[in-house]
Amino acid sequence: MQFLLLVLAIVLQQPETEHTNTKDGLAVGGYDVVAYFSGEAEKGSKSIRASHQGITYRFSSESNKQKFLDSPKKYVPAYGGWCAYAMGVSGDKVKIDPETFKVIDDKLYLFYNFWGNNTLKSWNEDESGLKTKADKYWSETLSSNK
């Protein structure tokens, strides 16, 4: 029975994991997802890491790693770590600059910021509307497995 529950839990978690923005299984370009909640975009150490749902996260300290392990859902970025603005505009999965972020209601949002196009600025102009649309698009992405 426990085995079946474990398999079911893994299957139910897979769609979101499949849609997580990673490179070689590493989330957020190796940045410490816990540090964002202190207002810092900080690179994690290659030697301080943890895995959650098959994805590797790096941390700048053992303390941050432990915080993550205690409550991973709190620290995993919204929309699989894809650009929140692009998700709100079109539902597209667009790369992010790990140093361009915002924590809203205790959730991490990441943004595209390259070639003079900082989407966090555009997000801030209509955060409520874009967040509502992004939530809808993300839900559709997960349910359609696209």
DSSP file with accessible surface (Angstrom, degrees, kcal/mol):
  #  RESIDUE AA STRUCTURE BP1 BP2  ACC     N-H-->O    O-->H-N    N-H-->O    O-->H-N    TCO  KAPPA ALPHA  PHI   PSI    X-CA   Y-CA   Z-CA
    1    1 A M     >        0   0  168      0, 0.0     4,-2.1     0, 0.0     5,-0.2   0.000 360.0 360.0 360.0 -44.7    0.0    0.0    0.0
    2    2 A Q  H  >  +     0   0  172      1,-0.2     4,-2.2     2,-0.2     5,-0.2   0.889 360.0  54.1 -62.4 -37.1    2.8    2.5    0.9
    3    3 A F  H  > S+     0   0  149      1,-0.2     4,-2.6     2,-0.2    -1,-0.2   0.923 107.6  49.7 -62.4 -44.0    4.5    1.7   -2.4
    4    4 A L  H  > S+     0   0  114      1,-0.2     4,-2.6     2,-0.2    -1,-0.2   0.898 110.2  50.4 -62.9 -39.6    1.3    2.5   -4.3
    5    5 A L  H  X S+     0   0  100     -4,-2.1     4,-2.5     2,-0.2    -1,-0.2   0.899 110.5  50.0 -64.3 -39.5    0.9    5.8   -2.5
    6    6 A L  H  X S+     0   0  101     -4,-2.2     4,-2.3     2,-0.2    -2,-0.2   0.938 111.6  47.6 -64.2 -45.4    4.6    6.7   -3.3
    7    7 A V  H  X S+     0   0   57     -4,-2.6     4,-2.6     1,-0.2     5,-0.2   0.934 112.3  49.9 -61.8 -44.4    4.1    5.9   -7.0
    8    8 A L  H  X S+     0   0   95     -4,-2.6     4,-2.6     1,-0.2     5,-0.2   0.928 110.0  50.8 -60.5 -43.1    0.9    8.0   -7.0
    9    9 A A  H  X S+     0   0   39     -4,-2.5     4,-1.5     1,-0.2    -1,-0.2   0.919 111.4  48.2 -62.1 -41.0    2.6   10.9   -5.4
   10   10 A I  H  X S+     0   0   82     -4,-2.3     4,-1.5     2,-0.2    -2,-0.2   0.940 112.1  48.5 -66.3 -45.0    5.4   10.8   -7.9
   11   11 A V  H  < S+     0   0   76     -4,-2.6     3,-0.3     1,-0.2    -2,-0.2   0.923 111.3  50.0 -62.3 -43.1    3.0   10.6  -10.9
   12   12 A L  H  < S+     0   0  126     -4,-2.6     4,-0.3     1,-0.2    -1,-0.2   0.812 113.3  46.9 -67.1 -26.4    1.0   13.5   -9.6
   13   13 A Q  H  X S+     0   0   79     -4,-1.5     4,-1.7    -5,-0.2     3,-0.4   0.717  92.6  82.3 -87.4 -20.0    4.1   15.6   -9.1
   14   14 A Q  H  X S+     0   0   94     -4,-1.5     4,-3.1    -3,-0.3     5,-0.3   0.873  79.8  60.2 -58.5 -45.5    5.6   14.9  -12.5
   15   15 A P  H  > S+     0   0   38      0, 0.0     4,-1.0     0, 0.0    -1,-0.2   0.927 110.0  42.4 -54.1 -45.2    3.8   17.4  -14.7
   16   16 A E  H >4 S+     0   0   73     -3,-0.4     3,-0.7    -4,-0.3    -2,-0.2   0.928 114.4  51.8 -66.1 -40.8    5.1   20.4  -12.7
   17   17 A T  H >< S+     0   0   34     -4,-1.7     3,-1.6     1,-0.3    -1,-0.2   0.910 105.6  55.1 -61.3 -41.1    8.5   18.9  -12.5
   18   18 A E  H 3< S+     0   0  113     -4,-3.1    -1,-0.3     1,-0.3    -2,-0.2   0.782 109.8  48.2 -61.6 -25.7    8.6   18.4  -16.3
   19   19 A H  T << S+     0   0    8     -4,-1.0     2,-0.3    -3,-0.7    -1,-0.3   0.296  83.4 121.1 -99.2   7.9    7.8   22.0  -16.7
   20   20 A T  S <  S-     0   0   16     -3,-1.6     2,-0.9    -4,-0.2    61,-0.2  -0.571  70.1-117.8 -78.0 135.8   10.5   23.3  -14.3
   21   21 A N        +     0   0   34     59,-3.5     7,-0.9    -2,-0.3     2,-0.3  -0.615  57.2 146.2 -73.8 103.0   13.1   25.7  -15.8
   22   22 A T  E     -A   27   0A  56     -2,-0.9     2,-0.4     5,-0.2     5,-0.2  -0.919  43.4-146.6-134.9 163.0   16.3   23.8  -15.3
   23   23 A K  E >  S-A   26   0A 162      3,-1.8     3,-1.8    -2,-0.3    -2,-0.0  -0.981  91.3 -16.4-130.1 117.9   19.7   23.4  -17.0
   24   24 A D  T 3  S-     0   0  160     -2,-0.4     3,-0.1     1,-0.3    -1,-0.1   0.863 129.5 -54.4  54.2  38.2   21.1   19.9  -16.5
   25   25 A G  T 3  S+     0   0   27      1,-0.2    31,-3.1    30,-0.1     2,-0.5   0.495 109.9 125.8  79.7   4.5   18.7   19.3  -13.7
   26   26 A L  E X   -Ab  23  56A  30     -3,-1.8    -3,-1.8    29,-0.2     3,-0.6  -0.842  52.3-138.8-102.4 127.0   19.8   22.5  -11.8
   27   27 A A  E >  S+A   22   0A   3     29,-2.8     3,-2.3    -2,-0.5    31,-0.3  -0.525  73.6   1.0 -84.1 148.1   17.1   25.0  -10.8
   28   28 A V  G >  S-     0   0    8     -7,-0.9     3,-2.2     1,-0.3    -1,-0.2   0.783 119.9 -70.2  52.0  36.6   17.4   28.8  -11.0
   29   29 A G  G <  S-     0   0   40     -3,-0.6    -1,-0.3     1,-0.3    -2,-0.1   0.754  93.9 -57.7  59.3  21.9   20.9   28.7  -12.5
   30   30 A G  G <  S+     0   0    0     -3,-2.3    14,-2.8     1,-0.3    -1,-0.3   0.543  97.4 146.2  85.3   8.1   22.3   27.5   -9.2
   31   31 A Y  B <   -D   43   0B  24     -3,-2.2     2,-0.8    -4,-0.3    27,-0.5  -0.480  58.8-104.5 -78.2 151.6   21.0   30.5   -7.2
   32   32 A D     >  -     0   0    0     10,-3.3     4,-1.0     1,-0.2    10,-0.4  -0.651  26.9-162.3 -79.2 108.8   19.9   30.0   -3.6
   33   33 A V  T  4 S+     0   0    0     -2,-0.8     4,-0.4    25,-0.5    -1,-0.2   0.761  89.1  54.3 -67.8 -22.0   16.1   30.0   -3.6
   34   34 A V  T >4 S+     0   0    4      1,-0.2     3,-1.5     2,-0.2     4,-0.3   0.887  98.6  61.9 -77.7 -36.6   16.0   30.7    0.2
   35   35 A A  G >4>S+     0   0    3      1,-0.3     3,-2.2     2,-0.2     5,-1.8   0.830  90.2  69.2 -60.3 -31.2   18.2   33.7    0.0
   36   36 A Y  G ><5S+     0   0    1     -4,-1.0     3,-2.0     1,-0.3    -1,-0.3   0.846  89.7  63.0 -55.7 -32.3   15.7   35.5   -2.2
   37   37 A F  G < 5S+     0   0   48     -3,-1.5    -1,-0.3    -4,-0.4    -2,-0.2   0.605 100.5  52.3 -74.7  -7.9   13.4   35.7    0.8
   38   38 A S  G < 5S-     0   0   90     -3,-2.2    -1,-0.3    -4,-0.3    -2,-0.2   0.200 128.0-100.4-103.1   8.7   16.0   37.9    2.5
   39   39 A G  T < 5S+     0   0   50     -3,-2.0     2,-0.4     1,-0.2    -3,-0.2   0.611  86.4 119.2  85.9  13.1   16.1   40.2   -0.5
   40   40 A E      < -     0   0  114     -5,-1.8     2,-0.8    -6,-0.1    -2,-0.3  -0.922  55.6-152.0-118.0 137.6   19.2   38.7   -2.0
   41   41 A A        +     0   0   28     -2,-0.4     2,-0.4    58,-0.1    -8,-0.1  -0.916  38.5 171.3 -98.3 103.2   20.0   37.0   -5.3
   42   42 A E        -     0   0   85     -2,-0.8   -10,-3.3   -10,-0.4    -7,-0.2  -0.968  34.6-119.5-125.9 130.2   22.9   34.9   -4.1
   43   43 A K  B     -D   31   0B 119     -2,-0.4   -12,-0.3   -12,-0.3     2,-0.2  -0.386  31.3-129.6 -63.0 138.2   24.7   32.1   -5.9
   44   44 A G        -     0   0   12    -14,-2.8     2,-0.3    14,-0.1    16,-0.3  -0.503  23.2-104.9 -84.0 162.0   24.5   28.7   -4.2
   45   45 A S  E >   -C   59   0A  42     14,-2.6     3,-1.0     3,-0.3    14,-0.6  -0.655  15.3-133.1 -87.4 141.4   27.5   26.6   -3.4
   46   46 A K  E 3  S+     0   0A 151     -2,-0.3    -1,-0.1     1,-0.2     3,-0.1   0.796 109.0  50.9 -61.7 -25.7   28.2   23.5   -5.5
   47   47 A S  E 3  S+     0   0A  91      1,-0.2     2,-0.7    12,-0.1    -1,-0.2   0.584 100.9  64.2 -91.5 -10.1   28.8   21.6   -2.3
   48   48 A I  E <  S+     0   0A  23     -3,-1.0    11,-2.6    11,-0.3     2,-0.3  -0.874  74.9 132.6-115.7  99.0   25.6   22.7   -0.5
   49   49 A R  E     -C   58   0A 136     -2,-0.7     2,-0.3     9,-0.2     9,-0.2  -0.948  33.2-166.8-145.3 161.9   22.7   21.2   -2.4
   50   50 A A  E     -C   57   0A  13      7,-2.3     7,-3.1    -2,-0.3     2,-0.4  -0.975  18.8-129.7-146.8 156.5   19.5   19.3   -2.1
   51   51 A S  E     +C   56   0A  77     -2,-0.3     2,-0.4     5,-0.2     5,-0.2  -0.893  20.3 179.6-111.5 138.4   17.1   17.5   -4.5
   52   52 A H  E >  S-C   55   0A  37      3,-2.5     3,-1.7    -2,-0.4    -2,-0.0  -0.971  75.2 -15.8-138.6 121.7   13.4   18.1   -4.6
   53   53 A Q  T 3  S-     0   0   55     -2,-0.4     3,-0.1     1,-0.3    -1,-0.0   0.866 129.3 -52.3  52.6  39.7   11.2   16.2   -7.1
   54   54 A G  T 3  S+     0   0   65      1,-0.2     2,-0.4     0, 0.0    -1,-0.3   0.554 115.4 113.9  79.9   7.0   14.3   15.2   -9.1
   55   55 A I  E <   - C   0  52A   9     -3,-1.7    -3,-2.5   -29,-0.0     2,-0.4  -0.917  61.6-131.7-114.5 138.2   15.6   18.8   -9.4
   56   56 A T  E     -bC  26  51A  46    -31,-3.1   -29,-2.8    -2,-0.4     2,-0.4  -0.743  20.2-171.1 -92.5 132.8   18.8   20.0   -7.8
   57   57 A Y  E     - C   0  50A   3     -7,-3.1    -7,-2.3    -2,-0.4     2,-0.3  -0.956   9.7-148.8-118.8 139.7   18.8   23.3   -5.8
   58   58 A R  E     - C   0  49A  56    -27,-0.5   -25,-0.5    -2,-0.4     2,-0.3  -0.822  11.1-160.4-107.7 154.1   22.0   24.9   -4.5
   59   59 A F  E     - C   0  45A   0    -11,-2.6   -14,-2.6   -14,-0.6   -11,-0.3  -0.935  25.2-139.4-135.9 152.8   22.3   27.0   -1.3
   60   60 A S  S    S+     0   0   34     -2,-0.3     2,-0.3   -16,-0.3    -1,-0.1   0.605  90.6  19.0 -85.6 -13.1   24.7   29.5    0.1
   61   61 A S  S  > S-     0   0   38      1,-0.1     4,-2.0   -13,-0.1    -1,-0.1  -0.988  72.7-118.4-152.5 157.9   24.6   28.0    3.6
   62   62 A E  H  > S+     0   0  113     -2,-0.3     4,-2.5     1,-0.2     5,-0.2   0.846 115.6  59.3 -63.6 -34.4   23.6   24.9    5.4
   63   63 A S  H  > S+     0   0   70      2,-0.2     4,-2.2     1,-0.2    -1,-0.2   0.926 105.9  46.2 -61.1 -45.1   21.0   26.9    7.2
   64   64 A N  H  > S+     0   0   18      2,-0.2     4,-2.3     1,-0.2    -1,-0.2   0.898 110.6  53.7 -65.7 -38.8   19.3   27.9    4.0
   65   65 A K  H  X S+     0   0   52     -4,-2.0     4,-2.6     1,-0.2    -2,-0.2   0.935 109.3  48.6 -59.7 -44.0   19.4   24.3    2.8
   66   66 A Q  H  X S+     0   0   97     -4,-2.5     4,-2.3     1,-0.2    -2,-0.2   0.902 108.4  53.3 -65.5 -39.7   17.7   23.1    6.0
   67   67 A K  H  X S+     0   0   90     -4,-2.2     4,-1.2     1,-0.2    -1,-0.2   0.918 111.0  47.8 -59.1 -43.2   15.0   25.8    5.6
   68   68 A F  H >< S+     0   0    1     -4,-2.3     3,-0.6     1,-0.2    -2,-0.2   0.941 110.9  49.7 -62.5 -48.2   14.4   24.5    2.1
   69   69 A L  H 3< S+     0   0   77     -4,-2.6    -1,-0.2     1,-0.2    -2,-0.2   0.846 109.0  53.8 -62.0 -32.2   14.2   20.9    3.2
   70   70 A D  H 3< S+     0   0  117     -4,-2.3    -1,-0.2     1,-0.2    -2,-0.2   0.785 133.2   5.7 -71.4 -28.3   11.8   21.8    6.0
   71   71 A S    XX  +     0   0   54     -4,-1.2     3,-1.1    -3,-0.6     4,-0.8  -0.382  67.7 166.1-155.5  67.5    9.4   23.5    3.5
   72   72 A P  H >> S+     0   0   29      0, 0.0     4,-2.0     0, 0.0     3,-0.9   0.867  75.6  62.1 -60.5 -35.8   10.4   23.1   -0.2
   73   73 A K  H 34 S+     0   0  163      1,-0.3    -5,-0.1     2,-0.2    -2,-0.0   0.831  99.0  57.8 -60.7 -30.2    7.0   24.2   -1.6
   74   74 A K  H <4 S+     0   0   68     -3,-1.1    34,-0.4     1,-0.2    -1,-0.3   0.871 114.7  35.7 -64.7 -35.8    7.5   27.6    0.0
   75   75 A Y  H << S+     0   0   20     -3,-0.9    -2,-0.2    -4,-0.8    -1,-0.2   0.661  86.1 104.8 -99.2 -18.6   10.8   28.2   -1.8
   76   76 A V  S  < S-     0   0   15     -4,-2.0    32,-0.3     1,-0.1     5,-0.1  -0.463  81.0-108.1 -64.3 130.0   10.2   26.6   -5.2
   77   77 A P    >   -     0   0    4      0, 0.0     3,-0.8     0, 0.0    32,-0.2  -0.223  33.3 -99.9 -63.3 150.1    9.7   29.5   -7.7
   78   78 A A  G >  S+     0   0    9     30,-3.3     3,-1.9     1,-0.2    32,-0.3  -0.278 103.5  19.4 -61.9 151.3    6.3   30.3   -9.1
   79   79 A Y  G >  S-     0   0    7      1,-0.3     3,-1.9     2,-0.2    -1,-0.2   0.822 132.0 -66.4  56.5  35.6    5.6   29.0  -12.6
   80   80 A G  G <  S-     0   0    1     -3,-0.8   -59,-3.5     1,-0.3    -1,-0.3   0.660  92.2 -62.6  66.4  14.5    8.3   26.5  -12.5
   81   81 A G  G <  S+     0   0    4     -3,-1.9    -1,-0.3     1,-0.3    -2,-0.2   0.557 102.4 133.0  85.4   8.0   11.0   29.2  -12.4
   82   82 A W  S <  S-     0   0   46     -3,-1.9    28,-0.5    -4,-0.2    -1,-0.3  -0.448  73.9 -68.1 -84.0 167.4   10.0   30.6  -15.8
   83   83 A C  B  >  -e  110   0C   1     11,-2.5     4,-2.1     1,-0.2    28,-0.3  -0.336  40.6-153.1 -60.1 120.5    9.5   34.4  -16.4
   84   84 A A  H  > S+     0   0    0     26,-3.0     4,-2.1     1,-0.2    -1,-0.2   0.885  93.2  53.9 -63.8 -39.5    6.4   35.4  -14.5
   85   85 A Y  H  > S+     0   0   68     25,-0.3     4,-2.1     2,-0.2    -1,-0.2   0.953 109.7  45.9 -62.5 -49.5    5.7   38.3  -16.8
   86   86 A A  H  >>S+     0   0   11      1,-0.2     4,-2.7     2,-0.2     5,-1.3   0.891 110.8  54.1 -61.7 -38.0    5.8   36.1  -20.0
   87   87 A M  H  X5S+     0   0    0     -4,-2.1     4,-0.6     4,-0.3    -1,-0.2   0.909 111.4  46.4 -62.6 -37.8    3.6   33.6  -18.2
   88   88 A G  H  <5S+     0   0    0     -4,-2.1    -2,-0.2    -5,-0.2    -1,-0.2   0.813 116.5  43.2 -74.4 -30.0    1.1   36.4  -17.5
   89   89 A V  H  <5S-     0   0   72     -4,-2.1    -2,-0.2    -5,-0.2    -3,-0.2   0.919 141.6 -11.9 -82.0 -44.9    1.1   37.8  -21.0
   90   90 A S  H  <5S-     0   0   46     -4,-2.7    -3,-0.2    -5,-0.2    -2,-0.2   0.457  84.5-109.2-139.0  -6.5    1.0   34.7  -23.1
   91   91 A G     << +     0   0    5     -5,-1.3    -4,-0.3    -4,-0.6     2,-0.2   0.589  68.4 148.6  80.5   9.8    1.6   31.6  -21.0
   92   92 A D        -     0   0   93     -6,-1.0     2,-0.9     1,-0.1    -1,-0.3  -0.520  52.9-124.2 -81.3 147.6    5.0   31.1  -22.7
   93   93 A K        +     0   0   72     -2,-0.2     2,-0.4    -3,-0.1    -9,-0.1  -0.816  40.5 176.0 -90.0 106.8    8.0   29.6  -20.9
   94   94 A V        -     0   0   44     -2,-0.9   -11,-2.5   -11,-0.2    -7,-0.1  -0.930  31.8-106.0-119.0 139.6   10.7   32.3  -21.2
   95   95 A K        -     0   0  111     -2,-0.4     2,-0.3   -13,-0.2   -13,-0.1  -0.071  37.0-142.1 -58.5 163.8   14.1   32.2  -19.6
   96   96 A I        -     0   0   17     16,-0.1    16,-0.3   -15,-0.1    -1,-0.1  -0.818  16.2-124.6-126.7 162.3   14.9   34.3  -16.6
   97   97 A D  E >   -F  111   0C  31     14,-2.7     3,-2.7    -2,-0.3    14,-0.6  -0.959  26.0-145.8 -99.7 113.4   17.7   36.4  -15.1
   98   98 A P  E 3  S+     0   0C  23      0, 0.0    -1,-0.1     0, 0.0   -56,-0.1   0.659  96.5  60.0 -60.7 -11.4   18.2   34.8  -11.7
   99   99 A E  E 3  S+     0   0C 112      1,-0.1     2,-0.6    12,-0.1   -58,-0.1   0.420  90.3  76.8 -95.1   2.2   19.0   38.3  -10.3
  100  100 A T  E <   +     0   0C   9     -3,-2.7    11,-2.1    11,-0.3     2,-0.3  -0.925  69.3 129.3-114.6 107.1   15.7   39.8  -11.3
  101  101 A F  E     -F  110   0C  43     -2,-0.6     2,-0.3     9,-0.2     9,-0.2  -0.925  38.9-156.9-151.4 168.3   13.1   38.6   -8.9
  102  102 A K  E     -F  109   0C  63      7,-2.3     7,-2.7    -2,-0.3     2,-0.6  -0.964  14.6-142.4-153.6 138.6   10.3   39.6   -6.5
  103  103 A V  E     -F  108   0C  52     -2,-0.3     2,-0.5     5,-0.2     5,-0.2  -0.926  24.8-179.4-103.2 120.5    8.8   37.9   -3.5
  104  104 A I  E >   -F  107   0C  15      3,-2.6     3,-1.0    -2,-0.6    -2,-0.1  -0.990  67.6 -16.1-123.9 124.1    5.0   38.4   -3.4
  105  105 A D  T 3  S-     0   0  149     -2,-0.5    -1,-0.2     1,-0.3     3,-0.1   0.904 129.4 -51.6  48.9  45.4    2.8   36.9   -0.6
  106  106 A D  T 3  S+     0   0   93      1,-0.2     2,-0.4    -3,-0.1    -1,-0.3   0.775 116.4 112.7  65.7  29.8    5.7   34.6    0.4
  107  107 A K  E <   - F   0 104C  58     -3,-1.0    -3,-2.6   -32,-0.0     2,-0.4  -0.995  64.8-124.8-133.5 139.5    6.2   33.2   -3.1
  108  108 A L  E     - F   0 103C   0     -2,-0.4   -30,-3.3   -34,-0.4     2,-0.4  -0.709  24.1-173.0 -87.7 128.7    9.2   33.7   -5.4
  109  109 A Y  E     - F   0 102C  12     -7,-2.7    -7,-2.3    -2,-0.4     2,-0.3  -0.974   6.4-159.2-120.7 135.2    8.7   35.2   -8.9
  110  110 A L  E     -eF  83 101C   1    -28,-0.5   -26,-3.0    -2,-0.4     2,-0.3  -0.811   7.5-159.3-116.1 156.0   11.5   35.4  -11.4
  111  111 A F  E     - F   0  97C   0    -11,-2.1   -14,-2.7   -14,-0.6   -11,-0.3  -0.947  23.2-108.3-139.2 154.1   11.8   37.6  -14.5
  112  112 A Y        +     0   0   45     -2,-0.3     7,-2.5   -16,-0.3     8,-0.4  -0.581  37.1 168.3 -73.9 135.4   13.5   38.0  -17.9
  113  113 A N  E     +G  118   0D  46     -2,-0.3     2,-0.3     5,-0.2     5,-0.2  -0.566  23.7 122.2-154.0  81.5   16.1   40.8  -17.9
  114  114 A F  E >   +G  117   0D  58      3,-1.1     3,-2.0     1,-0.1   -17,-0.0  -0.978  65.0  13.5-140.7 153.9   18.3   40.9  -20.9
  115  115 A W  T 3  S-     0   0  241     -2,-0.3    -1,-0.1     1,-0.3     3,-0.1   0.852 131.2 -53.4  51.4  39.5   19.2   43.3  -23.7
  116  116 A G  T 3  S+     0   0   83      1,-0.2     2,-0.7    -3,-0.1    -1,-0.3   0.591 111.4 118.8  77.0   9.3   17.6   46.2  -21.9
  117  117 A N  E <   +G  114   0D  82     -3,-2.0    -3,-1.1     4,-0.0     2,-0.9  -0.832  36.2 177.2-112.4  92.8   14.2   44.4  -21.4
  118  118 A N  E >>  -G  113   0D  35     -2,-0.7     3,-1.0    -5,-0.2     4,-0.8  -0.822   8.9-170.8 -96.6 102.7   13.5   44.1  -17.7
  119  119 A T  H 3> S+     0   0    6     -7,-2.5     4,-2.6    -2,-0.9     5,-0.2   0.682  77.2  74.5 -73.3 -13.7   10.1   42.5  -17.5
  120  120 A L  H 3> S+     0   0   30     -8,-0.4     4,-2.5     2,-0.2    -1,-0.3   0.904  94.1  53.9 -62.2 -37.6    9.9   43.1  -13.7
  121  121 A K  H <> S+     0   0  139     -3,-1.0     4,-0.9     1,-0.2    -1,-0.2   0.929 110.8  44.5 -61.9 -43.8    9.2   46.7  -14.5
  122  122 A S  H >X S+     0   0   36     -4,-0.8     4,-0.7     1,-0.2     3,-0.6   0.891 111.0  54.8 -68.0 -37.9    6.3   45.8  -16.8
  123  123 A W  H >< S+     0   0    0     -4,-2.6     3,-1.3     1,-0.2     7,-0.2   0.920 103.4  55.9 -58.5 -44.3    5.1   43.3  -14.3
  124  124 A N  H >< S+     0   0   77     -4,-2.5     3,-0.5     1,-0.3    -1,-0.2   0.764  98.1  62.9 -63.7 -24.1    4.9   46.0  -11.6
  125  125 A E  H << S+     0   0  165     -4,-0.9    -1,-0.3    -3,-0.6    -2,-0.2   0.763 127.3   9.0 -72.4 -25.8    2.7   48.1  -13.8
  126  126 A D  T <X S+     0   0   79     -3,-1.3     4,-2.9    -4,-0.7     5,-0.3  -0.240  78.1 150.7-148.1  50.7   -0.1   45.5  -13.7
  127  127 A E  H <> S+     0   0   52     -3,-0.5     4,-2.8     1,-0.2     5,-0.3   0.907  73.8  49.1 -55.4 -47.7    1.0   42.9  -11.1
  128  128 A S  H  > S+     0   0   95      1,-0.2     4,-2.1     2,-0.2    -1,-0.2   0.939 115.6  42.3 -60.9 -49.2   -2.5   41.9  -10.1
  129  129 A G  H  > S+     0   0   20      2,-0.2     4,-2.1     1,-0.2    -1,-0.2   0.919 117.1  46.7 -65.2 -43.9   -3.8   41.4  -13.7
  130  130 A L  H  X S+     0   0   12     -4,-2.9     4,-3.0    -7,-0.2    -2,-0.2   0.890 111.1  52.1 -67.5 -37.5   -0.7   39.7  -14.9
  131  131 A K  H  X S+     0   0   49     -4,-2.8     4,-2.8    -5,-0.3     5,-0.2   0.925 109.0  50.4 -65.5 -42.2   -0.6   37.4  -11.8
  132  132 A T  H  X S+     0   0   93     -4,-2.1     4,-1.8    -5,-0.3    -2,-0.2   0.938 114.8  43.5 -59.7 -46.5   -4.2   36.3  -12.4
  133  133 A K  H  X S+     0   0  108     -4,-2.1     4,-3.0     2,-0.2     5,-0.2   0.905 113.0  52.1 -66.5 -41.5   -3.5   35.5  -16.0
  134  134 A A  H  X S+     0   0    0     -4,-3.0     4,-2.9     1,-0.2     5,-0.2   0.912 107.7  51.9 -62.8 -42.1   -0.2   33.8  -15.2
  135  135 A D  H  X S+     0   0   66     -4,-2.8     4,-2.2     2,-0.2    -1,-0.2   0.919 112.4  46.6 -58.9 -42.7   -1.9   31.6  -12.6
  136  136 A K  H  X S+     0   0  117     -4,-1.8     4,-2.3    -5,-0.2    -2,-0.2   0.948 114.0  46.4 -65.6 -49.0   -4.5   30.6  -15.2
  137  137 A Y  H  X S+     0   0   65     -4,-3.0     4,-2.5     1,-0.2    -2,-0.2   0.900 112.6  50.7 -61.1 -40.8   -1.9   29.9  -17.9
  138  138 A W  H  X S+     0   0   22     -4,-2.9     4,-2.5    -5,-0.2    -1,-0.2   0.928 109.3  50.3 -65.8 -41.4    0.3   27.9  -15.5
  139  139 A S  H  X S+     0   0   75     -4,-2.2     4,-2.4    -5,-0.2    -1,-0.2   0.920 111.9  48.2 -61.3 -42.4   -2.7   25.8  -14.4
  140  140 A E  H  X S+     0   0   73     -4,-2.3     4,-2.5     2,-0.2     6,-0.3   0.891 109.5  53.5 -64.9 -39.2   -3.5   25.1  -18.1
  141  141 A T  H  X>S+     0   0    1     -4,-2.5     4,-1.2     1,-0.2     5,-1.1   0.937 112.1  44.2 -60.9 -45.8    0.1   24.2  -18.8
  142  142 A L  H  <5S+     0   0   42     -4,-2.5    -2,-0.2     1,-0.2    -1,-0.2   0.904 115.8  46.4 -68.3 -38.5    0.2   21.7  -16.0
  143  143 A S  H  <5S+     0   0   99     -4,-2.4    -1,-0.2     1,-0.2    -2,-0.2   0.838 118.7  40.2 -76.3 -30.4   -3.2   20.2  -16.9
  144  144 A S  H  <5S-     0   0   69     -4,-2.5    -1,-0.2    -5,-0.2    -2,-0.2   0.603  98.6-138.0 -90.4 -11.6   -2.5   19.9  -20.6
  145  145 A N  T  <5       0   0   81     -4,-1.2    -3,-0.2    -5,-0.2    -4,-0.1   0.855 360.0 360.0  58.1  36.9    1.1   18.8  -20.0
  146  146 A K      <       0   0  134     -5,-1.1    -1,-0.2    -6,-0.3    -2,-0.1  -0.446 360.0 360.0 -87.1 360.0    2.2   21.1  -22.9
